Amino acid sequence: MRFCGDSGDGMQLTGNMFSSLSAILGNEISTLPDFPAEIRAPQGTLGGVSGFQVNLGKQVFTPGDKADVIVAMNAAALKVCTLGSQFNQTAAQYNDEHAMYTRHAVVIVDMDAFAAKDLEKALYKTDNPFTELGIPETVQIVPVRLTQLTKDSLKESGLDNKSILKSRNMFALGLVCWLFDRPVDKAIHFLEGKFKKKPALIAPNTKVLVDGYNYGQNLALNVNQIHVVSASETEVASPSSCVLHPSSTYTSIAGNRATAFGLIAAAHKTSKRLFLGSYPITPATDIMHELAARKDMGVMVVQAEDEIGGVCTAIGAAFAGDLACTSTSGPGLSLKSEAIGLAVMAELPLVVIDVQRGGPSTGLPTKTEQTDLLQAVFGRNGECPAVVIAASNSANCFDYAYEACRLALENMLPVILLTDTYLANGTALWQLPTLESLPAIHPQTVPESLKGHYNPALRDENGIRYWAFPGMEGYEHRNIGLERDSEKGTISTNPENHEVMVKARQHKLDHVAQQIPALQVQGNAASDTLLVGWGSTEGHLRAAALELDCALAHFNYINPLPLNTREVLAKYKRIVVCELNNGQFATILRAKFPDITLEQYNEIMGQPFAVERIVKSIRN
């Protein structure tokens, strides 16, 4: 289903509450918050429409291509959902390709927001929007006077008119809770948590919520209630590759929050202090917000003066022996590139989180893309290897943030974790782990045997440099950005030594390939066709592979690639690399395996894939 309205209508809050409510009932979920980059476009205009889509049930891999239920809070929202994004309206009326809902959808509209002035602001040409949009008769339009009903509900509340109108979304949420047979008491629990810092708003919003639920129940609205099968009713694999058991604890979690939790877990697993040096940037800022609120867990956060200051403070923390991280998006990764090179040269563990967005430059800051891959792998001067990994759903952002810390601490190098706007803001069902269940992390701390004769060039049998920190008596040293002597650790401009050191740094990255899991094939492994993807497209490609009855190889480890990558690719006659960019991963695979023929399926529209478009393209 999809909630849509003005940016100020609370669609993100409403969608998140409904998603969380569904998750605790055992539904697998996948969500897609979709909002404009403007802080607040003019009310009631096409440019100001904000949406939140959630797919729920069992075996849920994506937020869904098209919604079965729409809540449209005004005329502009209905138009955008019917014709597709206002930035790509190639249709004058409903058609299956562009519409955001199906031909048999239930569309709930606030009829109080369809007055003549509302239609004018939404650029309608007639006074009948439903006919003008060509909405099929199979679509069930449910007109509800949400605005007036909210006013009636709160007429004795003492709130001013502006505050009352802000509660329309709670009436809509109550109505949807009835439609999907969600327990309204659980929704009230989430509401109390949301407004705990504004307790005066709890009672009126609770009343509106309950009144919305009762409105649906008492009038029945001539709409059948929808039963959503819970994943816990039968044990099935969830998108995060866990099996649901009644004894487990689940919640819905957004990718940025999961990333922050993964960093905290790694710090506690290693008994290290977590340090984040960062600078606000959409859509990565929530990671900094989440960690800044965790002083109670020993987290240190520095909001630096800029992106360069953020990464440099993190490198200082790594030198000091902390678990050091920095978070950013594409433009910030560009600014951090020189300092990441310093971490490579100094051989310090550093976790860099890049939450990708539409670009280049400011680009589409609230939309999703996979366009930073080549920058992450190659975007530094000199021979400057860094590990690059990617999360594939909002929940496993936790796992790959934890894994990024492990790889950085055990191999003494920077690790770049790629997520994106879709994962960062979207939510998925997450099984809460225990600290004991997480894999061990063994930081490369200098052994006692080197006390008194330590230098920063000393390595173990795998070529990994030892890590000593200020305050460790007998391990005093200097670490530098200039090339170091391979044996003494002092400055060296010797040509032969430089080549030795370049190969030593590359050897560490090659050694990582022995520590990561082999590439697995999902779907019909015996098919002639193999879909290939990486990062956040896994759910969409998994659904497409099931429909096409073909194989899927999805990559979370990009640099280095899994050791069996060639072996897997060589088995298939037809390989289609699917990406939300212009072919960046395909470029890497062609460079690595020039004898293997690859096709490409690419979209660069600021939106996640639609499964039906992938299927149609590959069949054609």
PyMOL commands that set and color helices and strands:
alter all, ss='L'
color gray80, all
select helices_A, chain A and resi 11-24+46-48+75-83+111-113+116-121+129-132+146-153+161-165+168-179+184-194+199-219+231-233+255-270+285-292+295-297+307-319+330-346+373-378+397-411+421-425+435-437+448-450+495-512+535-548+565-569+584-592+611-619
alter helices_A, ss='H'
color red, helices_A
select strands_A, chain A and resi 2-6+28-34+49-57+67-72+101-110+140-144+250-254+274-278+300-303+323-328+350-356+387-390+414-420+427-431+521-523+529-534+551-555+557-559+574-579+599-602
alter strands_A, ss='S'
color yellow, strands_A
deselect
rebuild
show_as cartoon
